[in-house]
Amino acid sequence: MSARIMALADSYDLLMSERPSGPPVPHSEAMKLIEKEKAQHFDPEIVNAFLSIEDRFRSIAYDLADSEEERAAAARKERS
């Protein structure tokens, strides 16, 4: 179970972070991608639990962004 939780959390973190393959995606896009992989890549129960507290994940991701620029860029993308 813990590995399933970490797989989803790690994927969310990767999507929300600056990476060599591209810029971070907005929280809403990350959520769509995760939901799309429900029952294929991610445990459905874990995805359902994650979706039920997604606002908390968004808040944590923005609070722990690597830089103020990344935080501001993520917030701008989310609003558009």
KAGIFEN-V136931 format. One record per backbone hydrogen bond with DSSP energy under -1.0 kcal/mol. NH is the residue of the N-H (numbers start at 1). CO is the residue of the C=O. Records with the same first field share a line. If there is no record, write none. Layout:
NH=CO, CO
//
This chain:
5=1
6=2
7=3
8=4
9=5
10=6
11=7
12=8
13=9
14=10
15=11
16=12
19=22
22=19
25=15
30=26
31=27
32=28
33=29
34=30
35=31
36=32
37=33
38=35
39=42
40=37
41=37
42=37
47=43
48=44
49=45
50=46
51=47
52=48
54=51
56=53
57=53
58=54
59=55
60=56
61=57
62=58
63=59
64=60
71=67
72=68
73=69
74=70
75=71
76=72
77=73
78=74
79=75
80=76
//
